[in-house]
Amino acid sequence: METLHTTLKDLGNLIEKGQEIEIITLLSTLHPADIANLIDALEDEKKKKLFRLLDVQTASDVISEIDNISRELILKDIPNDLLTKIVDDMESDDATDLIADLPEEKASKILAQIGKKDSEEVQKLLKYSEDTAGGIMQAELISVNQDIKVNEALAHIRIQAKKVENLQNIFVTTNDTQLAGVVSLKNLILSDPGTIIAKIMNPHPISVTIDVDQEEVASIFKKYDFISLPVVNHSNKLVGQILVDDIIDVFEEEASEDILKMAGTNEEELLYGSKIFKISRARLPWLITNLFGGIVTGYLLWLFKVTLEDMLALITFVPVITAMGGNVGIQTSTIVVRGIATRKVLSEKMAEVLFKELKVGAIMGVACGLVAGSMASLWHHKPLLGVVVGIAMFCAITVAALTGAIVPAFFKKINIDPALASGPFVTTANDITGILIYMGIATLLLKFLI
């Protein structure tokens, strides 16, 4: 971080002084990912100036790494002829992502100017939803026919190698380009040159179809420790491959998406950008939800005003009961939402999860109830008040744990993203149930408390 800060400071000074040769010299020592980090940290005008100084190859790598805000700014500024060269130099999946970010008219112009084959590949990839296997795959790959010999396959690979980023696995196809198997480059090199490919390939390769969700693809990579995965159409014809670096991006994207949804938005620029009215509009619905929950809680306290008037000491523990219930509910819902996202909490096992959380809630409720009840007895010198507080704490925490598990499961069942909706509802529900439990028990035992 210190090195990045120092480089950023040096770059800022060089840009202000217009010392382009020194800037280019400095950038030549950096990895494209580090250059992307520097661009993201610069002021808007300096972002554009710095990007213009990059050579085409570096620019094509950097533009894939910068954040959405920087990319949008640079794409507005960059001339079409330079953008065409950059797109032409990119892998098909990265080029597709970039073209998808452009206005339709500009995208059409760029596609018309790049190489015909590249343009066809990008247009084909643009048809797939961006969160599916087809949307994250790249068209560049090396495949060999199952009937040729090892030496012929190696000769073919040497010719085609420049256009492919990863050569760990070579895909094997039939005469009509159907996926027949996969063979590692290591096995090819170590095999006898005259051996037929069909004899050394894995004839049962794991593959995905173009419409498989990217989360499922990521799960396959994680399960089998893949470096690459073939993508086929519904006729089992090989159409592309997905590489592990794209899956790392998927993991990050899915995690960020869940966090952003909890903040009331699924757009990065709404959280980190400068569009204050859009940011406010995105977050307000969830604040309003909590606001109404608070009003309902206040109304419930008003309904129990007679109980509170007769025993003012009860007020002391209202914030404790609601806060503890809210905290436990959020803890549980966060764990369940994450479990649903990572497929560790499945619908068919939901009853088991609910029962487990009920038991966990009961254990925590007993512990916290004993502590809170003892404090209430010692503080106000009323043992029965301690009993009321202890029982209420136990019930509130147990119910909160159960609510924290039920709410995400319910939203998942009705096809609403649990990450987006669970937090506000869990918090509000636990505030209301906590007050009802506490004041209900207190009202029942009021004559013994006075």
Secondary structure, 3 states (H helix, E strand, C coil): CHHHHHHHHHHHHHHHHCCHHHHHHHHCCCCHHHHHHHHHHCCHHHHHHHHHCCCHHHHHHHCCCCCHHHHHHHHHHCCHHHHHHHHHHCCHHHHHHHHHCCCHHHHHHHHHHCCHHHHHHHHHHHCCCCCEHHHHCECCCCEEECCCEHHHHHHHHHHHHHHCCCCCEEEEECCCCEEEEEEEHHHHHHCCCCCEHHHHCECCCCCEECCCEHHHHHHHHHHHCCCEEEEECCCCEEEEEEEHHHHHHHHHHHHHHHHHHHCCCCCHHHHHCCCHHHHHHHHHHHHHHHHHHHHHHHHHHHHCHHHHHHCHHHHHHHHHHHHHHHHHHHHHHHHHHHHHHCCCCCHHHHHHHHHHHHHHHHHHHHHHHHHHHHHHHHHHCCHHHHHHHHHHHHHHHHHHHHHHHHHHHHHHHCCCCHHHHHHHHHHHHHHHHHHHHHHHHHHHCHHHHC
